[in-house]
Amino acid sequence: MINDALEHLDRSARSFSPFLTSFILIMISALPLYMPGYGQIVIEVGLVSVFYWSIYRPDLFPSIAALALGLWQDILVGSPLGLHALVLLLANWAIMSQRNFFQGKSFIVVWWCFSVVALVAALLSWFVVCLLNFAFINPLAVLFQAILTIGAFPFMVWFLARLQKAVLHPIGTDV
């Protein structure tokens, strides 16, 4: 009986790990670094996490997880409440609708697709912020942020893939 309870707890913790990892990565990315302009160009780790988990483990990463992560990021970084939630939900929806396309594709194809998603997400965020402020805001910081996020994508995917291999593959197996 105790073994069954521990096994259930282990499975639950493993199933929750994609969301928890993304939650922690967003928290780390929001830590204040005392560099001028850093807050404007910080890497969008939430977008990378949503993209990765939506492709490779959609069973463990529902849309509500993308919504919660977006709201968490909005709260931490002080952006308009719902901005990142909207962007991450739209990214999750777009990826889930094209999930079959990603199956069996090379990393270069996945990276290129992420680049498109990151640029669209950056421009959408910029457009919404311009609308909310009733002013034109220089888009260079947002584009630079997208370029940094695209450049960091391989390193983040490497980390998330290692996590998936170490933590999630044992689900349903007697390891």
TORPA-4810 file (N, C-alpha, C, O; in nm, 3 decimals):
<nodes>
NODE_1_0.082_-0.119_0.000_0.000_0.000_0.000_0.087_0.126_0.000_0.061_0.220_-0.074_M
NODE_2_0.190_0.126_0.083_0.280_0.240_0.087_0.357_0.250_-0.044_0.381_0.360_-0.094_I
NODE_3_0.395_0.135_-0.100_0.467_0.136_-0.228_0.379_0.192_-0.339_0.427_0.265_-0.426_N
NODE_4_0.250_0.157_-0.337_0.157_0.210_-0.437_0.145_0.362_-0.424_0.143_0.433_-0.525_D
NODE_5_0.136_0.409_-0.302_0.125_0.554_-0.280_0.253_0.625_-0.325_0.246_0.732_-0.386_A
NODE_6_0.367_0.568_-0.295_0.494_0.628_-0.337_0.509_0.626_-0.489_0.559_0.722_-0.548_L
NODE_7_0.465_0.517_-0.550_0.469_0.509_-0.697_0.378_0.614_-0.760_0.415_0.677_-0.859_E
NODE_8_0.259_0.632_-0.703_0.167_0.734_-0.753_0.225_0.874_-0.735_0.213_0.958_-0.824_H
NODE_9_0.288_0.899_-0.622_0.352_1.028_-0.596_0.467_1.051_-0.695_0.484_1.162_-0.745_L
NODE_10_0.544_0.947_-0.723_0.655_0.957_-0.818_0.604_0.990_-0.958_0.658_1.077_-1.025_D
NODE_11_0.499_0.921_-1.001_0.441_0.948_-1.133_0.385_1.089_-1.141_0.401_1.157_-1.243_R
NODE_12_0.321_1.133_-1.035_0.265_1.269_-1.034_0.376_1.374_-1.043_0.364_1.471_-1.117_S
NODE_13_0.482_1.353_-0.967_0.594_1.449_-0.969_0.660_1.452_-1.107_0.695_1.559_-1.157_A
NODE_14_0.676_1.336_-1.168_0.736_1.331_-1.302_0.645_1.399_-1.404_0.694_1.470_-1.492_R
NODE_15_0.516_1.379_-1.393_0.421_1.441_-1.486_0.416_1.592_-1.471_0.388_1.663_-1.567_S
NODE_16_0.442_1.640_-1.352_0.437_1.782_-1.324_0.568_1.852_-1.358_0.574_1.975_-1.359_F
NODE_17_0.674_1.776_-1.386_0.807_1.835_-1.405_0.818_1.930_-1.525_0.892_2.028_-1.513_S
NODE_18_0.751_1.910_-1.639_0.761_2.011_-1.745_0.710_2.149_-1.701_0.774_2.251_-1.728_P
NODE_19_0.597_2.151_-1.633_0.544_2.279_-1.585_0.635_2.339_-1.479_0.667_2.458_-1.483_F
NODE_20_0.677_2.258_-1.384_0.760_2.308_-1.274_0.894_2.360_-1.326_0.941_2.465_-1.281_L
NODE_21_0.955_2.289_-1.419_1.080_2.335_-1.478_1.062_2.469_-1.549_1.144_2.559_-1.533_T
NODE_22_0.956_2.481_-1.626_0.928_2.606_-1.696_0.903_2.719_-1.597_0.951_2.831_-1.617_S
NODE_23_0.831_2.690_-1.492_0.802_2.787_-1.387_0.932_2.839_-1.325_0.948_2.960_-1.307_F
NODE_24_1.023_2.749_-1.293_1.151_2.787_-1.232_1.238_2.863_-1.332_1.302_2.962_-1.294_I
NODE_25_1.242_2.820_-1.458_1.320_2.892_-1.558_1.272_3.035_-1.576_1.353_3.127_-1.591_L
NODE_26_1.141_3.055_-1.575_1.087_3.190_-1.586_1.126_3.272_-1.464_1.160_3.389_-1.476_I
NODE_27_1.122_3.210_-1.349_1.162_3.281_-1.226_1.309_3.321_-1.233_1.345_3.433_-1.195_M
NODE_28_1.394_3.232_-1.279_1.537_3.263_-1.290_1.560_3.375_-1.391_1.642_3.465_-1.368_I
NODE_29_1.488_3.370_-1.502_1.507_3.474_-1.605_1.461_3.611_-1.557_1.504_3.713_-1.610_S
NODE_30_1.373_3.614_-1.458_1.322_3.742_-1.406_1.408_3.799_-1.293_1.380_3.908_-1.244_A
NODE_31_1.511_3.724_-1.252_1.598_3.776_-1.146_1.663_3.906_-1.192_1.706_3.917_-1.307_L
NODE_32_1.670_4.003_-1.105_1.727_4.131_-1.146_1.879_4.123_-1.162_1.952_4.090_-1.068_P
NODE_33_1.924_4.154_-1.281_2.067_4.169_-1.307_2.089_4.318_-1.328_2.016_4.383_-1.403_L
NODE_34_2.185_4.369_-1.264_2.205_4.513_-1.268_2.290_4.552_-1.388_2.404_4.596_-1.377_Y
NODE_35_2.228_4.533_-1.505_2.289_4.572_-1.631_2.190_4.665_-1.701_2.071_4.634_-1.707_M
NODE_36_2.236_4.776_-1.753_2.144_4.868_-1.820_2.074_4.802_-1.938_2.138_4.742_-2.025_P
NODE_37_1.942_4.813_-1.941_1.863_4.762_-2.052_1.841_4.612_-2.054_1.780_4.561_-2.147_G
NODE_38_1.890_4.540_-1.953_1.877_4.394_-1.952_1.731_4.349_-1.952_1.695_4.253_-2.019_Y
NODE_39_1.648_4.420_-1.878_1.508_4.382_-1.867_1.434_4.386_-2.000_1.336_4.314_-2.019_G
NODE_40_1.480_4.470_-2.092_1.415_4.481_-2.222_1.453_4.369_-2.318_1.380_4.342_-2.413_Q
NODE_41_1.567_4.305_-2.293_1.615_4.206_-2.391_1.637_4.067_-2.331_1.701_3.983_-2.394_I
NODE_42_1.584_4.041_-2.213_1.602_3.911_-2.150_1.542_3.801_-2.239_1.440_3.822_-2.305_V
NODE_43_1.606_3.686_-2.240_1.564_3.574_-2.324_1.426_3.526_-2.280_1.399_3.516_-2.160_I
NODE_44_1.340_3.498_-2.374_1.203_3.451_-2.348_1.205_3.300_-2.321_1.169_3.221_-2.409_E
NODE_45_1.246_3.262_-2.201_1.255_3.120_-2.167_1.116_3.056_-2.161_1.103_2.936_-2.187_V
NODE_46_1.015_3.132_-2.129_0.879_3.078_-2.127_0.836_3.033_-2.265_0.774_2.928_-2.280_G
NODE_47_0.870_3.111_-2.366_0.836_3.075_-2.503_0.911_2.949_-2.547_0.853_2.862_-2.612_L
NODE_48_1.039_2.940_-2.512_1.117_2.821_-2.547_1.057_2.698_-2.479_1.042_2.593_-2.542_V
NODE_49_1.023_2.710_-2.351_0.965_2.597_-2.278_0.832_2.553_-2.337_0.809_2.434_-2.358_S
NODE_50_0.746_2.649_-2.365_0.616_2.616_-2.423_0.635_2.549_-2.558_0.568_2.451_-2.589_V
NODE_51_0.724_2.601_-2.639_0.750_2.543_-2.771_0.798_2.399_-2.757_0.746_2.309_-2.822_F
NODE_52_0.898_2.378_-2.671_0.956_2.244_-2.655_0.853_2.144_-2.602_0.832_2.038_-2.662_Y
NODE_53_0.790_2.177_-2.490_0.698_2.080_-2.429_0.574_2.058_-2.514_0.517_1.949_-2.511_W
NODE_54_0.530_2.158_-2.589_0.413_2.141_-2.675_0.441_2.045_-2.789_0.349_1.979_-2.839_S
NODE_55_0.565_2.038_-2.832_0.601_1.944_-2.939_0.627_1.804_-2.883_0.571_1.705_-2.931_I
NODE_56_0.712_1.797_-2.780_0.764_1.667_-2.738_0.686_1.599_-2.625_0.693_1.477_-2.613_Y
NODE_57_0.614_1.673_-2.545_0.531_1.612_-2.440_0.401_1.689_-2.421_0.376_1.741_-2.312_R
NODE_58_0.318_1.697_-2.524_0.192_1.770_-2.510_0.097_1.704_-2.409_0.007_1.769_-2.356_P
NODE_59_0.117_1.575_-2.384_0.034_1.506_-2.286_0.058_1.560_-2.145_-0.030_1.551_-2.059_D
NODE_60_0.176_1.615_-2.121_0.210_1.668_-1.989_0.209_1.821_-1.985_0.240_1.881_-1.881_L
NODE_61_0.175_1.885_-2.097_0.179_2.030_-2.102_0.054_2.084_-2.173_0.060_2.120_-2.290_F
NODE_62_-0.058_2.090_-2.101_-0.182_2.139_-2.162_-0.180_2.292_-2.177_-0.089_2.359_-2.127_P
NODE_63_-0.278_2.343_-2.244_-0.288_2.488_-2.268_-0.298_2.566_-2.138_-0.249_2.679_-2.129_S
NODE_64_-0.361_2.509_-2.038_-0.372_2.579_-1.909_-0.234_2.603_-1.848_-0.215_2.701_-1.776_I
NODE_65_-0.139_2.515_-1.877_-0.001_2.535_-1.828_0.061_2.656_-1.896_0.128_2.736_-1.831_A
NODE_66_0.039_2.671_-2.027_0.091_2.788_-2.099_0.028_2.916_-2.045_0.097_3.017_-2.029_A
NODE_67_-0.101_2.912_-2.017_-0.170_3.029_-1.960_-0.112_3.064_-1.823_-0.082_3.181_-1.797_L
NODE_68_-0.096_2.965_-1.738_-0.043_2.991_-1.603_0.100_3.044_-1.609_0.135_3.136_-1.534_A
NODE_69_0.183_2.989_-1.697_0.319_3.038_-1.710_0.323_3.181_-1.761_0.405_3.262_-1.716_L
NODE_70_0.235_3.213_-1.855_0.229_3.349_-1.906_0.187_3.449_-1.799_0.244_3.558_-1.789_G
NODE_71_0.089_3.412_-1.720_0.046_3.501_-1.610_0.158_3.516_-1.507_0.181_3.625_-1.455_L
NODE_72_0.227_3.406_-1.477_0.339_3.409_-1.383_0.449_3.504_-1.434_0.505_3.583_-1.358_W
NODE_73_0.478_3.495_-1.564_0.580_3.582_-1.622_0.535_3.728_-1.619_0.615_3.817_-1.590_Q
NODE_74_0.408_3.753_-1.648_0.356_3.890_-1.642_0.370_3.948_-1.501_0.409_4.064_-1.485_D
NODE_75_0.340_3.869_-1.402_0.349_3.914_-1.262_0.494_3.942_-1.225_0.524_4.043_-1.161_I
NODE_76_0.584_3.853_-1.265_0.724_3.868_-1.226_0.793_3.987_-1.294_0.869_4.059_-1.229_L
NODE_77_0.766_4.007_-1.421_0.840_4.111_-1.493_0.765_4.243_-1.500_0.820_4.343_-1.546_V
NODE_78_0.642_4.244_-1.454_0.567_4.369_-1.450_0.509_4.412_-1.585_0.480_4.530_-1.605_G
NODE_79_0.493_4.319_-1.675_0.432_4.352_-1.803_0.280_4.355_-1.786_0.228_4.306_-1.685_S
NODE_80_0.209_4.411_-1.881_0.062_4.414_-1.869_0.008_4.273_-1.847_0.042_4.181_-1.921_P
NODE_81_-0.075_4.258_-1.747_-0.128_4.127_-1.710_-0.205_4.068_-1.828_-0.302_4.126_-1.876_L
NODE_82_-0.162_3.953_-1.871_-0.225_3.884_-1.982_-0.144_3.890_-2.110_-0.174_3.817_-2.205_G
NODE_83_-0.042_3.975_-2.116_0.037_3.988_-2.238_0.112_3.858_-2.270_0.094_3.801_-2.377_L
NODE_84_0.193_3.811_-2.177_0.266_3.686_-2.200_0.171_3.567_-2.201_0.195_3.469_-2.272_H
NODE_85_0.064_3.575_-2.124_-0.035_3.466_-2.126_-0.093_3.452_-2.266_-0.108_3.340_-2.317_A
NODE_86_-0.127_3.564_-2.329_-0.180_3.561_-2.465_-0.077_3.506_-2.563_-0.108_3.420_-2.645_L
NODE_87_0.046_3.554_-2.553_0.151_3.511_-2.645_0.179_3.362_-2.629_0.190_3.289_-2.728_V
NODE_88_0.191_3.316_-2.504_0.220_3.174_-2.483_0.103_3.084_-2.521_0.124_2.973_-2.571_L
NODE_89_-0.019_3.130_-2.497_-0.136_3.051_-2.541_-0.142_3.040_-2.692_-0.168_2.933_-2.746_L
NODE_90_-0.119_3.151_-2.761_-0.120_3.148_-2.908_-0.008_3.061_-2.962_-0.027_2.986_-3.058_L
NODE_91_0.110_3.069_-2.900_0.221_2.983_-2.942_0.186_2.836_-2.919_0.211_2.752_-3.005_A
NODE_92_0.130_2.806_-2.802_0.089_2.669_-2.771_-0.013_2.619_-2.873_-0.003_2.507_-2.922_N
NODE_93_-0.110_2.702_-2.903_-0.212_2.662_-3.000_-0.150_2.637_-3.138_-0.182_2.538_-3.203_W
NODE_94_-0.063_2.728_-3.182_-0.001_2.713_-3.314_0.084_2.587_-3.322_0.081_2.515_-3.422_A
NODE_95_0.158_2.560_-3.217_0.245_2.443_-3.216_0.162_2.315_-3.210_0.189_2.219_-3.283_I
NODE_96_0.061_2.313_-3.126_-0.024_2.195_-3.114_-0.097_2.165_-3.245_-0.116_2.049_-3.281_M
NODE_97_-0.137_2.270_-3.316_-0.207_2.248_-3.442_-0.114_2.194_-3.551_-0.160_2.134_-3.648_S
NODE_98_0.016_2.215_-3.535_0.113_2.168_-3.634_0.204_2.059_-3.579_0.310_2.032_-3.636_Q
NODE_99_0.163_1.998_-3.471_0.249_1.900_-3.403_0.290_1.785_-3.495_0.404_1.740_-3.488_R
NODE_100_0.201_1.737_-3.579_0.235_1.628_-3.670_0.347_1.667_-3.766_0.427_1.583_-3.806_N
NODE_101_0.351_1.794_-3.803_0.458_1.843_-3.891_0.595_1.826_-3.825_0.692_1.790_-3.891_F
NODE_102_0.601_1.851_-3.695_0.730_1.847_-3.624_0.783_1.706_-3.600_0.903_1.689_-3.577_F
NODE_103_0.698_1.606_-3.605_0.740_1.470_-3.576_0.842_1.422_-3.679_0.815_1.422_-3.799_Q
NODE_104_0.959_1.383_-3.631_1.062_1.329_-3.718_1.144_1.433_-3.793_1.230_1.397_-3.873_G
NODE_105_1.120_1.560_-3.769_1.196_1.664_-3.838_1.331_1.684_-3.770_1.348_1.656_-3.652_K
NODE_106_1.426_1.733_-3.846_1.559_1.758_-3.793_1.556_1.879_-3.701_1.461_1.958_-3.702_S
NODE_107_1.660_1.892_-3.622_1.668_2.005_-3.529_1.669_2.138_-3.603_1.611_2.235_-3.556_F
NODE_108_1.733_2.144_-3.718_1.741_2.268_-3.795_1.601_2.314_-3.835_1.571_2.434_-3.828_I
NODE_109_1.516_2.223_-3.877_1.378_2.258_-3.915_1.302_2.309_-3.792_1.230_2.408_-3.800_V
NODE_110_1.317_2.240_-3.679_1.249_2.282_-3.556_1.300_2.419_-3.513_1.221_2.503_-3.471_V
NODE_111_1.429_2.442_-3.523_1.488_2.571_-3.485_1.438_2.682_-3.577_1.407_2.792_-3.530_W
NODE_112_1.429_2.654_-3.706_1.379_2.753_-3.800_1.233_2.787_-3.767_1.196_2.904_-3.767_W
NODE_113_1.153_2.687_-3.739_1.012_2.710_-3.701_1.003_2.790_-3.572_0.919_2.879_-3.559_C
NODE_114_1.090_2.758_-3.475_1.092_2.836_-3.353_1.128_2.981_-3.381_1.073_3.072_-3.320_F
NODE_115_1.220_3.003_-3.474_1.259_3.140_-3.511_1.139_3.220_-3.561_1.122_3.336_-3.525_S
NODE_116_1.058_3.157_-3.641_0.937_3.223_-3.692_0.842_3.254_-3.577_0.789_3.364_-3.567_V
NODE_117_0.821_3.156_-3.489_0.732_3.175_-3.374_0.785_3.285_-3.283_0.708_3.368_-3.236_V
NODE_118_0.916_3.287_-3.258_0.975_3.388_-3.170_0.960_3.528_-3.229_0.930_3.623_-3.156_A
NODE_119_0.982_3.542_-3.358_0.967_3.674_-3.422_0.822_3.720_-3.420_0.794_3.837_-3.393_L
NODE_120_0.731_3.630_-3.450_0.588_3.666_-3.447_0.546_3.701_-3.304_0.473_3.798_-3.284_V
NODE_121_0.592_3.625_-3.206_0.558_3.653_-3.066_0.614_3.789_-3.023_0.546_3.865_-2.954_A
NODE_122_0.736_3.820_-3.064_0.796_3.949_-3.029_0.719_4.064_-3.092_0.692_4.164_-3.026_A
NODE_123_0.684_4.049_-3.218_0.609_4.156_-3.285_0.468_4.171_-3.228_0.418_4.283_-3.217_L
NODE_124_0.405_4.061_-3.193_0.273_4.068_-3.129_0.282_4.139_-2.995_0.199_4.225_-2.964_L
NODE_125_0.382_4.104_-2.916_0.400_4.171_-2.786_0.423_4.320_-2.805_0.364_4.402_-2.736_S
NODE_126_0.508_4.354_-2.899_0.538_4.495_-2.928_0.411_4.569_-2.970_0.385_4.680_-2.923_W
NODE_127_0.332_4.508_-3.059_0.209_4.571_-3.108_0.110_4.594_-2.994_0.050_4.701_-2.985_F
NODE_128_0.092_4.494_-2.909_-0.002_4.507_-2.796_0.044_4.617_-2.700_-0.038_4.696_-2.654_V
NODE_129_0.174_4.622_-2.671_0.225_4.726_-2.581_0.208_4.864_-2.644_0.174_4.959_-2.574_V
NODE_130_0.231_4.876_-2.773_0.207_5.004_-2.842_0.060_5.045_-2.830_0.030_5.161_-2.804_C
NODE_131_-0.030_4.951_-2.850_-0.173_4.980_-2.839_-0.211_5.022_-2.697_-0.286_5.118_-2.678_L
NODE_132_-0.159_4.951_-2.598_-0.193_4.982_-2.459_-0.138_5.117_-2.416_-0.198_5.185_-2.332_L
NODE_133_-0.025_5.157_-2.471_0.035_5.285_-2.435_-0.007_5.400_-2.526_0.030_5.514_-2.501_N
NODE_134_-0.084_5.371_-2.629_-0.124_5.472_-2.727_-0.004_5.548_-2.780_-0.009_5.669_-2.800_F
NODE_135_0.106_5.475_-2.804_0.228_5.538_-2.852_0.310_5.438_-2.931_0.301_5.317_-2.911_A
NODE_136_0.389_5.491_-3.023_0.481_5.407_-3.098_0.605_5.387_-3.014_0.668_5.483_-2.970_F
NODE_137_0.640_5.261_-2.993_0.759_5.226_-2.915_0.860_5.167_-3.012_0.825_5.088_-3.100_I
NODE_138_0.984_5.205_-2.996_1.090_5.155_-3.084_1.096_5.002_-3.075_1.113_4.947_-2.967_N
NODE_139_1.084_4.933_-3.189_1.081_4.787_-3.186_1.219_4.721_-3.179_1.226_4.598_-3.175_P
NODE_140_1.327_4.797_-3.179_1.460_4.737_-3.181_1.488_4.649_-3.061_1.547_4.542_-3.076_L
NODE_141_1.446_4.690_-2.942_1.470_4.608_-2.822_1.397_4.475_-2.833_1.451_4.371_-2.795_A
NODE_142_1.275_4.477_-2.883_1.196_4.354_-2.897_1.259_4.262_-3.001_1.265_4.141_-2.982_V
NODE_143_1.306_4.319_-3.111_1.370_4.237_-3.214_1.502_4.180_-3.163_1.535_4.065_-3.193_L
NODE_144_1.578_4.259_-3.088_1.702_4.208_-3.031_1.673_4.096_-2.931_1.745_3.997_-2.925_F
NODE_145_1.567_4.112_-2.853_1.526_4.006_-2.759_1.491_3.879_-2.835_1.529_3.769_-2.793_Q
NODE_146_1.420_3.891_-2.946_1.385_3.774_-3.027_1.510_3.707_-3.082_1.518_3.584_-3.084_A
NODE_147_1.606_3.786_-3.127_1.730_3.729_-3.181_1.808_3.656_-3.072_1.862_3.548_-3.097_I
NODE_148_1.815_3.714_-2.953_1.882_3.646_-2.841_1.811_3.516_-2.804_1.875_3.415_-2.775_L
NODE_149_1.679_3.520_-2.804_1.601_3.400_-2.772_1.625_3.291_-2.876_1.641_3.174_-2.841_T
NODE_150_1.627_3.329_-3.002_1.654_3.233_-3.110_1.794_3.175_-3.094_1.814_3.055_-3.114_I
NODE_151_1.890_3.260_-3.059_2.027_3.213_-3.039_2.041_3.121_-2.919_2.125_3.031_-2.920_G
NODE_152_1.962_3.143_-2.815_1.969_3.060_-2.695_1.890_2.930_-2.709_1.906_2.839_-2.627_A
NODE_153_1.806_2.921_-2.810_1.719_2.805_-2.828_1.793_2.671_-2.824_1.749_2.581_-2.752_F
NODE_154_1.904_2.653_-2.898_1.971_2.521_-2.894_2.018_2.481_-2.754_2.010_2.364_-2.717_P
NODE_155_2.067_2.578_-2.676_2.114_2.547_-2.541_1.999_2.510_-2.448_2.010_2.419_-2.366_F
NODE_156_1.889_2.582_-2.462_1.771_2.553_-2.379_1.712_2.417_-2.416_1.671_2.341_-2.329_M
NODE_157_1.707_2.388_-2.545_1.654_2.258_-2.589_1.743_2.145_-2.541_1.694_2.040_-2.501_V
NODE_158_1.873_2.167_-2.544_1.965_2.066_-2.492_1.933_2.036_-2.346_1.924_1.919_-2.306_W
NODE_159_1.915_2.141_-2.266_1.882_2.124_-2.124_1.747_2.053_-2.107_1.736_1.959_-2.028_F
NODE_160_1.645_2.098_-2.179_1.512_2.038_-2.165_1.509_1.893_-2.213_1.438_1.810_-2.156_L
NODE_161_1.586_1.863_-2.317_1.592_1.724_-2.365_1.660_1.634_-2.263_1.618_1.520_-2.243_A
NODE_162_1.764_1.684_-2.198_1.830_1.606_-2.093_1.736_1.583_-1.976_1.731_1.474_-1.918_R
NODE_163_1.661_1.685_-1.942_1.563_1.672_-1.835_1.458_1.568_-1.872_1.423_1.482_-1.791_L
NODE_164_1.409_1.576_-1.993_1.308_1.480_-2.038_1.362_1.338_-2.034_1.293_1.246_-1.991_Q
NODE_165_1.485_1.320_-2.078_1.544_1.186_-2.076_1.563_1.135_-1.934_1.538_1.018_-1.906_K
NODE_166_1.607_1.221_-1.846_1.638_1.180_-1.708_1.513_1.160_-1.623_1.508_1.070_-1.539_A
NODE_167_1.413_1.242_-1.644_1.299_1.243_-1.553_1.175_1.181_-1.613_1.103_1.108_-1.545_V
NODE_168_1.148_1.208_-1.739_1.017_1.171_-1.794_1.012_1.035_-1.863_0.905_0.974_-1.867_L
NODE_169_1.120_0.987_-1.916_1.114_0.858_-1.986_1.076_0.744_-1.895_1.011_0.650_-1.941_H
NODE_170_1.112_0.746_-1.767_1.071_0.633_-1.682_0.921_0.624_-1.656_0.877_0.526_-1.596_P
NODE_171_0.840_0.722_-1.698_0.696_0.714_-1.675_0.642_0.590_-1.748_0.661_0.573_-1.868_I
NODE_172_0.575_0.505_-1.674_0.512_0.388_-1.732_0.607_0.270_-1.753_0.567_0.167_-1.808_G
NODE_173_0.732_0.285_-1.710_0.826_0.174_-1.723_0.872_0.131_-1.585_0.860_0.207_-1.489_T
NODE_174_0.922_0.014_-1.576_0.971_-0.038_-1.448_1.122_-0.018_-1.440_1.200_-0.114_-1.445_D
NODE_175_1.162_0.107_-1.429_1.305_0.139_-1.420_1.346_0.156_-1.278_1.463_0.183_-1.250_V
</nodes>
